[in-house]
Amino acid sequence: MSEQAVNAEETTSTDAPEARMPGAAGASFKGPMPAAADVALDDILPVHPRLFSENRWHEYFARLRAEDPVHFNETETAGRFWSLSRYADIKKVDTDWKNFSSAHGITLGFPVGAELPEGMLQTTTFIAMDPPVHDAQRKAVAGSVAPTNLHNMEALIRERTCTVLDGLPEGETFDWVETVSIELTTMMLATLFDFPFEDRSKLTRWSDVTFAIPQPGGIIETVEQRREELLECLQYFQRLKEERLKNPGHDLVSMMAHGAETKDLTPMEYLGNLLLLIVGGNDTTRNTMSGSVYSLNKFPDQFAKLAANPELIPQMVAEVIRWQTPLAYMRRTANRDIELSGKQIKQGDQILMWYASGNRDDAVFDDPNSLDIERPNARQHLSFGFGVHRCMGNRLAELQLRILWEELLQRFEKIEVQAEPERTFSSFVNGYTHLPVRVTRKA
């Protein structure tokens, strides 16, 4: 599983009195995470989930970019891994699948050759494969987000968006994550899978469970709970596959059931690809939807600019995706000994490409921590990745966000965040669990 990288020794629950960030020496911290300047460089562990749940990751990665852009850690659980924090290094690795493989997993997990628990996520999905197998399996489902299909879906996306926004309460605080972001993305997922609409909340649950860190009171409390719930997901989709074998449609389940490269997948391979599509279609878009509201509140001048000129919406969408970076990193594994920016990488070492950090690299983006909806190079962000693994659903995500803001600006004078959001306890999913807002409709 992806979050096995951060085991019980390396994490604490959000309300625990002590946070441990083990690096070369290992340091324990009481209370909130300390300032990055107060931590020894070797003791910085970028995958510590509290850096993200407490929104402290910016300062830690700024320090790494300045002092140690190819940063080494080694833990008993995860083995050897390097963190890339600069844009240029990340793009170099992301576009070189021959030297830096995805076939050993795309999130920090276990060293090459180690036995992977269940094998559900690390090596059973096409994003965790290299060409030519990757290309064939990706092609089998890529038609679902082809330009023609997106054009055909636009009216439905707009209709659902209007329904959700028209139902928002005025003059009272509500949770934007639950009421808008989750609802819209889950409805879209249900459409892509032709999933029973009345059960669509299951898709959100399985997405959350996939990368949740087990902890008391958390999304899941044990690894066994994750296993049980994801096997429930498999059983549900196995039933759908049997139905689509008899009555195929144009949905993702039908495409996998009948595709030459995907029809004979093992159950775990089938589940791995399902979870990839669920997380890819849910976590990323939903957290950017929430991030767009939050960021435009943090930078009210940008909201005013957008309201005055809605033609800026497509550019704003690209900039928010850069600013938010909904998936903080992706992993590759070195296929051979190789030098990277002066560091000697060994064959089998894990390499974490920190997209979130690269998107804040001031060597590429001026004033990168600010939202600038007219930023000329916003589309050069790393959030969708580069090369053969570039996000398959990037155009769908942009379409959903564009429609959301077209309809928001027509209806609301203000969308005001009432308190700081609660954030996902994860170093992989950079997201929100709760965002209290209040809306004021136009007269």
Buried (B, 14 or more C-beta within 10 A) or exposed (E): BBBBBBBEEBBBBBEBEEBBBBBBEBBEBEEEBBEBEEBEEBBBBBBBBBBBBBBBBBBBBBBBBEEBBBBBBBBEBBBBBBBBBBBBBBBBBBBBBEBBBBBBBBBBBBBBEBEBBBBBBBBBBBBBBBEEEBBBBBBBBEEBBEEEBBEEBBEEBBEBBBEBBEEBEEEEBBBBBEBBBBBBBBBBBBBBBBBEEEEBEBBBBBBBBBBBBBBEEBBBEEBEBBBEBBBBBBEBBEEBBEBBEEEEEEBBBBBBBBBEBBBEBEBBBBBBBBBBBBBBBBBBBBBBBBBBBBBBBEBEEBBEBBBEEEEBBBBBBBBBBBBBBBBBBBBBBBBEEBEBEEBEBEEBBBBBBBBBBBBBBEEBBEEBEBBBBEBEEBBBBBBBBBEBBEBBBBBBBBBBBBBBBBBBBEBBEBBBBEEEBBBBBBBBBBBBBBBBBBBEEEE
